[in-house]
Amino acid sequence: MWTKAAFVAGLLAFPVGAQEADVVAPPPPWLSESLLSPHGNIATSATPEEIRVMPIGAVSLDAVGLLTPMQTGLPADLWAGSSSETLANLFRAQPTIGLPAIQNFTQMLALSELNPPPDSTQEAELFLARLDMLLSRGAIDPARAMMERAGPTAPRVFRRWFDVTLLTDQPDRACAAMRANPDIAPSFPARIFCLARSGDWSAAALSLDTGEALGFIDTAEADLIARFLDPGIAEGSDPLPLDVTPSPLHYVMRVAIGERPGASQLPLAFAHIDLADVAGWRAQLDAAERLTRAGALTPAQWQLIYTSRVPSASGGVWDRVDAVQRLDVAILAQDPEAVADTLPDAWAAMQEAELEVPFAEVYGDRLMRQPLTGDLALLARRVALLSSRYETVAQMAVPQSPGERFLFAIARGQTATPAPAGALPRLIADVFSGTSVPDRYARMIGEDRIGEALLRAALVLSRDQPDLDDLRDALSLFRAMGLENTAREAALQLLVLERRG
């Protein structure tokens, strides 16, 4: 069953027919208080606040993206009829882990350069929500690229950028930007951290005393910062109490004093810290699996970590690594018998870890070149159908069963009849029998709320047990909007992964 971020669980339970129901989702709860702390809002003058306006021709943050409409094939006015608040809530409600095809689509949508909604303001709620969705999935590299393209000068953008630089071991960049931008009011802990990074230990210690005296640093945080400034304090002292929800700033300080918290139970963004060599291979493997499931690591990056060393233990992830490595060696050795012997175990391991699609991207094409027969050949083709070369597989291979013939028809985007027994195959056959807009989405499409409709359909396809009518309409919407590749990939994944319920 797909894991969801805790704050998403309740959001996906809106009634079956309520495709236009309000969806409300908070930002990630782990963002540090590097900015916007109480002392950062203290008035320094009695004069009225200056009214800020956006210059004519200025680019809205909500329009910033990394992918142009030409690259995505999406119309630039995708948000034309929707409100910023609705779109922001829909982005934040997208699950951390879900159907890979839909994960890829919503990430592309978050990175797209599109015209801002008509009610877009300098608050850039849509831009922040797109960032928050990426951060919740651990996709911190594209999130950072988005922020740097926009210019991380707005406080709420800089707050996220500061955290990302900490999690990617680039704290000096954040501190330099903080010093260079007088409009950024750092919190006392962030100021102390940056003073220490620059070598000004006396100023950092003075800031700690001042922050405590003014009540801006509580006792627990003061203890952590004191140990960060003077590791000798920790000698002979008990370890700090466990913090199950550390901010990136607190996490980095704990790592610096030798009390590295395990990242496996923390939000996905923290997993990037465990990709470093100093974390150890076991931590790297766990982080790689989590991030790859969320689409934050490429299949090639995952495979590189999986095959970088020889397993030194057994059980759990070690057995999965061993199974994949034995298959990898068999393929490299061009040994068909060894491939036949190792493929079932490797596939079972990937099913256990829910890494079937990344595995297919790496090995699907190579498996198709193996002289396998019978059930093993059928398995190799099913694996390859989960890769981005699914259509090529369906065009080159000869189906050996009615079920495989059905899968090949879906991969080609053709009417797939007769459908195998079962409600899901019949539903998908119905989807690929036409390309009309489902009635439940027709009003949204007519009101130029295309992007909103697609985000709502993505939520349906990401549920563990969606209503079958909802599922059919969501898939049909993607086909009707010309997103054929996403519809085919999602349909094949639903059929091959068999993960509904």
N, C-alpha and C positions, 0 to 999 in steps of 0.2 A: 504494500500500500504506500502511496506517495506521502512523504513527510511534508507538512506545511509549517510555515512560520506560525508561532503561537497566536500572534495577533490577527492572522488571516482566518483562522478556523471558523470563527463565528460569522465572518463576512460572507462566506460562500453558501450560507444556509438560507438565503432569501427565497421566497416561495417560487415554485417551479415556473409559473407563468409571469412572474414579475420581472421581466427583462429590463424594465425601466425603473425598478425600485432604487431608492437611494442607497449608495454604497459609501460608507465612511470608514476611512482607515487612517491611523496616526502615522507619523514619521517613525523611522527606526528609533527604538528607545535607547540605543547604546551610544548615540552621538555624544561626544565630549562637551563639557561646558567650557571649551576654550574661548568662547565668545558669549555675548549676550548674558553674562552673569549679572547679578544685581548691581554690583559696584560699577559695571560698565554702563549702566543706565542713569547714574547719578547726574543730576543737572549741574552744569558748570556755568550757567548763565540764566538770568531771569527774563531774557528777551524771548519773544515767541519763536518757536521752531521755524526754521526756514522751510518754505514750501518748495518741494522739488517737482520739476516737470521734466518730461522726456522731450529732448530736442526733436524737432521735425527731422525725420529721416533716420533717427536713432534706431538701432536694432534691438528688439525686445529679446530678453533672455529666453522667453518661451519659444522663440524661433530658432535658437541655436541647436545645432546638431552636427553629427559627423558624417551622415550619409545623405546625399542629395536625392531629390525625387527621381532623377535619372538613374541613380544607383539602385534605389529601392523599387521603382515602378509605382510608387504611391503618388496620388495627386497632392499637390502642394497645399490645397485647401481642405485637407482631411478633417480639420477641427472646426470648419466654418460655422456650423450651427450649434455647437456645444459650448457649455460654460467651462471656464478654467477649473472651477471647484469640482465639477462632476468628473472631468477627465483626470484631475489630480487624484481623486479618491479611487478611481478605477485603476490607475497605475499602481497605487500603493496597495491595492487589494489583490494584485496578481500574486500567485503563490511563489514561494521560494523554489520548490521542486514540483514539476508537473510533467505533462506530456512533452517530450523534447521538441517536437515540431512547433508547438505553441510557445514553449519557452523561447525558441529562436525567433519566432515572429514578434513577440512582445518586446524582446530585446532590440530587434531591428526598429520597431516602432519608437522605442525610447531614445534611440540614437538618431532618429530621422530629423532632417532639417525641413520643417514645415512652417507654413504661415501660422502665427499665433491665433488663438481664439479671439473673437471680437471683443471680449471683456478683459483681455490680458492687461495686466498692470505691471508696474515696476517690482511688485512683490514676487512676480514670477513663480506662482504656485505650481504651475504645470512643469516648469523646468526642474524645480526642487523635487517634485514627486517622481519625475523620470529618474533623477539621480538616486532617490531613495529606493526605487525598485531595483536599480542596478546594484546599489550597495547591499541591499538585503540578500541578493543572490551571490555576493562576493565578487561581482564584476567590477573590481575597483580600477582596473587599468582603463577601460573605456569611460568610466565615470570621471576619472581624473582628466582624461583627454577632453571630455565635454567641458569640465570646469575651466581648464586652461584655455580652451578655445573661447569661452565666454569671458575669461578674465575673472579670477576668483577674488574680486574686491568687495562685492556685496557681503555684509556680515554673515548671512545664513549660508551663502555659497562657500565663503572662506572657512567657515566652521567645518563643513564637510571635507573641503580640500585639506585642511590642517590634519584631520583624522586620517585621511587616505595617505598622506605623506608619512605619517607615523607608522602606519601599518605596512608600508613598503620600504621602511628603513631609510627614509629621506627627511629626517626631522630638521636638518639645517636649512633646507629650502623653505620650510614653513616658517621657521624663526626669522630667516632673512626677509621674507615677504612681510611678516608681521612688523618688523622694525622699519621697513621701507614705506609702510602704509599708515599714516597718522590717523586715518579714519577708523582703523581697526582697534577696538578696545579689548585687549586680551584679559582673560581672567587672571587672578593671582597665580594659580598653579601653572598656567601656560607661560606667564611671564617668568616665573621662577625657573621653569624647565629650560626656557630659551636663554636666560642669563647663565645658567649652569653650562649649557652647551657651548656658549661663547667663552667660557672660562672665567666669568665674573662671579666667583663663588661668594664673595662677601656681599655683593648686591643681592644675590639670590637668597642668602641667609637673612638679610635685612627684610626682604620682601616677605619671606615666610613669617617672620615675627610680626610684621605689620598686618599681614593678612589674618593671622590668628587674633591679634588684638582687636581688629575691626569686625571680627566675626564672619569673614568671608571664607575661612578655611576651618573645617571642623576638626575635631581631635584625631579621628581616624585618618583623614587625608593628611593632616600635619605630620603624623607619625610616618606615613609613607614617604612624604617629601623629605623629611629630615633624614631618613635612611638613604634616600636617593642622593642627597647632598653630602652625606658623611657615612659611607658604608661601615665605618668602625662602630657606629651606634648599634648595628645589628649583631655584632659579635657578642655572643653570650646571651642574646635576647631570644625570646620565642619568635617563631615566624609570625608574620602578620596574619590576621584572620582571613579566611578564604573570602574572596569577593566574586560572587557568581555573576555579577553584571558590571564588570569594569568598563570604564571608558577607554578608548585607545591610549589616552595620555597616561592613565593609571596603569594600564597593561604594560606599556613600554617602560615605565618606572620600575615596575615589579621585575621585569626581565633584567633591567640594569642592576638590580640589587641581588640577583641570583635566586629570586623566588618566582620563577617562570610558571604562570598558571597554564594548565592544559587548555588548548584552544578547541578541543573536540566538542565541548558542550556550549561553546560561545557562538554568537552569530557568525555567519559564513565569512564576513569580511576579515575576521581575526585569523582565519585559517591560512591566509597568505604568509603570516609570520612563521608558520610551521613548514613552509616550503623551503626555508633557508637550510643550508647544510648543517648549521649548528644545532638544529632541532632534532637531528637524528632521522634515520630512514623510516622508522615506524611512524613517526609523527608526519613525515612527508607523505607517506602512503595514505594515511587517514585523511590528511588535508586534500590530497589530490583526488581521492574518491569523492569527498564531499563537494569540492569545487567543480569537478567534472559533471557530477549529477545535476548541478545547478546551471551548467553551461558556462561557467566562469573560466574553465581551462579548456583548451582545445584537445581533441582526441590525441593529437601528436604529443602534446605536453604530458598528458596522462600516461601514454605508452612509454615515453622516455623515462619517467619516474618509476614506472612499474618494472622496467627491464634494466634498470641502472646497476643493480647489485644482485647477489645471490641470496635468497631467503635463508635466514639463520635460525628460524624456529618454525613451528607448525601451528595450524589452527587459524581460523578467522582470515584476516587479510593475507597472512603468509601462505595459506593454501591457495587463495585466489591468485596471488602473484606467481606461485609455482606452476599452477595450471596454465596460465597465460604464457609464461616463459617457456614451458615445454612445447606448447603449440608454436610459439614464435621460432624456436630453434628448429622444429620440424619443417616449418615453411622455408626458413633460410637454407636448410640443408637439402631442400627439394626432395624430401622423403615422403612420398604419398602414404605409405603405411603408417609412419609415425604421425602424420597429420590426422589420419583416420583414427588412430588410437587416442590422440590428445584433444581433438575437437570437442567431443561430448563433455569432458570435464571442464574445459575452458568455458564453454557456453553455459554450463550449469553454474560456474563461479560468477559469470557476468550477470546471470539472472538473479543470483543471490544478492549481488551488490547493486542491481538495477543500473548497470553500465552497458546494457546491450547495444544501444545506439552508438556510443563512442567506440565500442569494440568493433561494431560493423563498419564504421568509417575507416578504421585502421586495417582490418583484416578481411572485410567483405570481398573486395575486388581480388585479393590474393587467394582467397578460398575458391573463388569461381574458376581460377586457373588450375586448380588441383584435379587430378583424374579420379574423383570420388564417384561412388556408385550407390544406388539404393537409398536408404534412409539418411546416410551421411551426405549424399549429394543434395537431397531435399533440405536438410538442415543448413548446408552451406548456402543454398539459394535463399532460404528464409532469412538468414543473417544478412546476406547482401541486399535484400529488399529493404532493410532498415537503414541502408547507407544512402548517401546523396546520389548514387548511381542506380537507384532502383529502376528507373525506366529502361536503362541499358540492359539490366538483368532480364527484365520482362521481354525485351525485344530479341535477345540473343538465345535465351534458354527455351527449351521445349517443356511445357507443363506436363507433369507426370500423374496428376490427380485432379479431380474437379475442384478441390479446395485450392490447389496451386493455380489452376486456370483462373479462378476468381481473383486471387491476389494479383496475378499478372494483368488482368483487365483493369483493376483499380490503379496499378502502377502506370498503365498507359492512359488513364483517364477515360476509359471506355465504359459503355453500359455493361454492367457485370451481371449476367443472368445465365443459368439459374444460380441463385445464391445458395450457399451451403445452409444447412439447418442452423437455426438459432436466430434470436432477435437482432443481435448486433450485425451479422452479415446481411440480413434482409434490410436493415436500416441503411447500411452503407450502400447497398445496391440501389436503394431508392434515391440516395443523395446523388449518385453518379448517373442517374437516368435523366437529369435535366439541370438547368443552371438558373432557375428563377429565384428571386429574392423571397425568402419565407415571409409569410404574413406578419409574424410577430416583430420583424425588423423593418417592414416596409415603411412605417411612418418615420422612423429614425432616418432611413435612407432618403426619403422624400424631403426631410427637413435639413439635409446636408449634415447629418450627424453620423457620417460614415465611420470615422475613427472611433467614436463612442460605441457604435454598434459592434465593431470588431473587438473592442476591449471587453464588452459584455459577453460576446460569443467565446472569447478566449477564457473567461472565467468559467463558463459552462464546461468547456473541453478540459479544464484543469481539475474539475471535481473528481473525487474518487468514484462516486456513484451517481452520475448525472441522470436525470430523467431522459428516457429514450427519445421522446419528442423534442426535448430541448437539444439533445445531442445532434439529432438529424438536422434541426434548423441551424444550429451553429456551424456545422460542417457545410451545409448548403450555402450559408451566407458567404463563406470564404470563396466558394466556387463562383457564386454570383458576382462577387466583387473582383474577379479576375485573379484571385490568389490561389491558383490551381496547384502550384507546387506545395504550398502549405496544407491544402485540403488533402492531397494525395498522401503526403508524408504522415499527416495525422491519422488518416484512415488506416494506412498500413501499420502504423504503430499500435493503434487500438486493436487491430486484428492479430498481429503477430505477438505483441507483448502480453496480451490477455490479462491486463492489469485492472480492468474494471471490477471493483468490489473485492 
